[in-house]
Amino acid sequence: MKNTDRKLDPLSDEFASEDDASEFWDTHSITDYEDFLEPVDLEIDLKRRHFEIEVDEETFFALRAIATKHRKPVKQVASEILKGKLEVA
């Protein structure tokens, strides 16, 4: 239930920057500003999906060492290794 007794900070029609918007929403709840929300039509076309896979600590450290050596993100190295193993499976 919304607390209507409390005074809300004014909501800007447009923030000066993404940082300003982020700073505002880091300290305010969207639920306090529901009266300002407007429905929008939105179409999303996801081209790529991301999944989490649990690995043990030793495996993660090995992946991180390889990633550092090749100057790539850990997730990219893990994906490349999995793809390679799946091609021969």
C-alpha positions as CSV (number, residue, x, y, z in Angstrom):
1,M,0.0,0.0,0.0
2,K,1.3,3.4,-1.0
3,N,2.1,5.9,1.7
4,T,0.2,9.0,0.4
5,D,1.2,11.2,3.4
6,R,4.8,11.4,2.4
7,K,6.1,14.1,0.0
8,L,7.7,12.8,-3.2
9,D,10.6,14.3,-4.9
10,P,9.5,15.8,-8.2
11,L,9.8,13.5,-11.2
12,S,11.6,15.1,-14.2
13,D,10.0,14.9,-17.6
14,E,13.5,14.3,-18.9
15,F,16.8,13.6,-17.1
16,A,19.9,15.5,-18.2
17,S,21.8,12.2,-18.6
18,E,21.6,8.5,-18.0
19,D,23.7,9.0,-14.9
20,D,21.2,11.5,-13.5
21,A,18.3,9.1,-14.2
22,S,20.3,6.2,-12.6
23,E,21.1,8.2,-9.5
24,F,17.5,9.2,-9.1
25,W,16.1,5.7,-9.4
26,D,18.9,4.3,-7.2
27,T,17.3,6.3,-4.4
28,H,13.6,6.2,-5.3
29,S,11.0,3.5,-5.8
30,I,9.0,3.2,-9.1
31,T,6.0,2.2,-7.0
32,D,5.9,5.7,-5.5
33,Y,5.5,7.1,-9.0
34,E,2.9,4.7,-10.5
35,D,0.6,7.7,-11.3
36,F,3.2,8.9,-13.7
37,L,3.5,5.7,-15.6
38,E,2.0,5.3,-19.1
39,P,1.5,2.1,-21.0
40,V,3.6,1.7,-24.2
41,D,3.5,-0.7,-27.1
42,L,6.8,-2.5,-27.2
43,E,8.2,-5.2,-29.5
44,I,11.2,-7.1,-28.5
45,D,13.2,-9.3,-30.8
46,L,15.7,-11.3,-28.8
47,K,18.5,-12.5,-31.1
48,R,20.6,-14.1,-28.4
49,R,20.0,-15.7,-25.0
50,H,22.3,-16.1,-22.1
51,F,22.3,-18.9,-19.6
52,E,24.1,-19.5,-16.3
53,I,26.0,-22.7,-15.8
54,E,27.5,-23.5,-12.4
55,V,31.1,-24.5,-12.4
56,D,33.4,-25.4,-9.5
57,E,36.0,-22.9,-8.2
58,E,38.9,-24.8,-9.8
59,T,37.2,-24.7,-13.2
60,F,36.4,-21.0,-12.9
61,F,40.0,-20.2,-12.0
62,A,41.3,-22.2,-15.0
63,L,38.8,-20.4,-17.3
64,R,39.9,-17.0,-15.9
65,A,43.6,-17.9,-16.4
66,I,42.9,-18.8,-20.1
67,A,40.8,-15.7,-20.6
68,T,43.6,-13.5,-19.1
69,K,46.2,-15.1,-21.3
70,H,44.1,-14.6,-24.5
71,R,42.7,-11.2,-23.3
72,K,39.1,-12.3,-23.7
73,P,36.2,-12.3,-21.3
74,V,35.7,-15.4,-19.2
75,K,32.2,-16.0,-20.6
76,Q,33.6,-15.9,-24.2
77,V,36.3,-18.4,-23.4
78,A,33.8,-20.7,-21.7
79,S,31.5,-20.5,-24.6
80,E,34.2,-21.2,-27.1
81,I,35.4,-24.3,-25.2
82,L,31.8,-25.6,-24.9
83,K,31.1,-25.1,-28.6
84,G,34.4,-26.9,-29.5
85,K,33.5,-29.8,-27.2
86,L,30.0,-30.0,-28.5
87,E,31.1,-30.1,-32.2
88,V,33.1,-33.3,-31.5
89,A,30.5,-34.9,-29.2
